[in-house]
């Protein structure tokens, strides 16, 4: 797995990510440190660990480290993505959490936390970096309290279904083994199910095939390596399980409309 180029505390506008290409948000990917997504306005769908849900305004979505996800970003969507450093990950949940903030007081409190955090991250005053990390700690407490309120109100039955648990395990296996040249049948065997059952559950939880989830993750990694490294195309093809550079080129072009070399010429771009 590539080392995540972002493990420092950072705040990025989602709308900026979307302008760099749909693959920057929609393709399945993961990071070595957690992410927190705040959607201020707009709506769409997000897939986390193989489970697709709708999202809308005033949604707060937490994605643990090394968890596969991808989401739609339409023209009306605006929000922010927060990178949580490894050192502070222990203050956040172990599992994905999707909060829908319906209480106006809670919405205003979150807005205050995010505004202060953004101000400190942009500040050149003494102690600004330390203040930003302290503010992130306060945000983790806010998030913990919102989870408690959510759990007291309702639970997400879809997330605890047998199909969702299986596909979460499947995406976790993909994340750890996508570079080992395994096929869907290999993953199904590791999970103790048939490939047919795995495919059926994938369709149920995210309306994608098991093969699509696997290929999507592999091709996202290919894009990052082409864009952010000087690794030869032949070596990337071999590392990601393609039988030859020619086969990799055909698969990559079918997905992106560009050959790997053409895609690389667009220049470096750091991962979100």
Steps between C-alpha positions, in 0.01 A plus 500: 500500500628849421581731788222756535645839404266674744517421868510855630200689630341664195165631379404481130192631319314209338398712202869551419557125499214445256642745244812281471296215351225268615754227575638722778182441700295217346758225450554264794802607701630514857748695709747398768346758736131572574281751316199701617265635233262787576232565239369855534260489204396278212435129485632181347605146586802373687631143516704404806626144554265384225181656644337782302292767670358833395642814655367854523556835663628502859637147477820406680672183377798336668721257307764303696849443366539234228125489432389497135259775398386715209227762461310704244558875495243684290514868400287607798709318762728695728681376806837433657723199550712489814817292519551364853866423587598151616596635841140608568319208337452326837255773596267402215282189434633173362207464259347736239234737634242697300326773702205702371492817710137604527527715814568869425703541818722206403542641148611838636741338744661300218527813285679676785747212543577488127539879471746518789695200369525650151608837641780344704618289206532816289653711776868594526468605864718330764348172620252476209590138418463400864169684524373318189582163657326598823198606296501160328488342847192707585344397169554133590309556825218671309489203262491250787204682656314511170546123465351454847198708399462304176523163674237606753269595215539231233735240355595419141364152434653486150851541639458199729343263244678177409560628146653827624730315740616269222572782255676703767726200552544467122605865460738463794662201328526694175670786680762270646550268202412685177866492395523120535341412163189337653166460323146520638489120546815520714345763725176301525698194608677702770157612625357148493227577245445438130586764243133506402389578855766769532384660175136489613583673829702768323202579278280520810721735701644732235349407161847415370648165406773341708732530201422870459595572860828313457591656165399846615745482791781364282453765230488780759836381627627490142395862450682610815820320403490641150427851621716522812802276428748434221452121521512348149163394354620141463589485871164647604323243282694217661451630856123524453455154350464572129653231282680749279545871441283468188212346700536772764490767229181357348326474840612846606394662174161329509441654844649848451505565126877558523803277476715485816763717329243763399359504851846542651577798278227697672748552784527413872204536732508418869238254628199643678 
